[in-house]
Amino acid sequence: MNIMLKDLAKIRMLFVTVMCLSHVCAEPDGNRVFTYEQALAKCDELDLKPPVPDADGRLQTLNKRGAVTAAPDYATLEFLKYAKGKSVLEIGGAYGSVMLTALHQSKDTKYTLSDLDERHLFIASKRLAKEMQENKLDMDSAKQVQFIQADITKDQDISNIGTYEAIFVGRVLHYLTPEQLEVTVKHLFLLLKPAGRIFVVAITPYVKRYESFIPEYERRVGAGEKNPGFVQSLQPYLNRDVTTESQCKNITDDPFFFLDDKVLRSVFEKNGFRVIESTMKPLSYVSTSWALDGRENVILIAEKP
């Protein structure tokens, strides 16, 4: 009987340990927090690898939420300059390209990488491991980061993320409905420390892939509609002449919100931010699928008073 009790105790302890590792700090509030070591172990366990780049260098996401660009855009560069040595949060960070650049910049930056799809975070940890193994980053760089799987639109997912001196939101907001955008900006205000800054980049209607939507968008603007870039589906506007078959398969079936400088400025000011800059910007890379007239991106930089 004593042997059986001892065995049961060992089994119970093993079960507790496995559960702790398997849920990896899963919080009752909703999000999942991973250390570098935990994310790396999950990447190996799932045998995850980043996708093969498109012809323009973009890396498609695993959850049909766009792609990671090969070259940093204006908002990214401004964020990196401001974020050096600060506590920062990146939302929709995918495979960690911006994170790695920030770690190269400073050993004092504390970086939280967040994404809706935890697989992206696991791959980001593997990329970090490779940088350290190749002596491109100090081994202590892993101590500068944490990974959080969270849905920025949900109250329970942002309740224990913390607050930050700088936030970067890259190509995320156009996947929200107008109602979700409103909630998200409220959440961003809560996550930012006073005097902290937020940096946003999103897609405008002025892109080659969806240029057939432009007349409808401009008609809505002329009619004074509040959210002229919101569509229930991208499919009616897709230019298949400039979109490969594999890219077509990776396009979301969900609603989409082409954004512009006026809409972004309005929703951020309404929710307490002081907008420093809100403007259209060109792509930072060459693309026959996206480049149109230099207004492909909208960027916003704002401060919490």
PyMOL commands that set and color helices and strands:
alter all, ss='L'
color gray80, all
select helices_A, chain A and resi 2-23+36-46+74-83+97-105+118-133+139-144+155-158+173-175+178-191+208-222+235-237+240-242+245-249+261-270
alter helices_A, ss='H'
color red, helices_A
select strands_A, chain A and resi 32-34+59-60+67-68+87-91+110-115+145-149+164-170+192-203+230-231+256-257+274-281+297-303
alter strands_A, ss='S'
color yellow, strands_A
deselect
rebuild
show_as cartoon
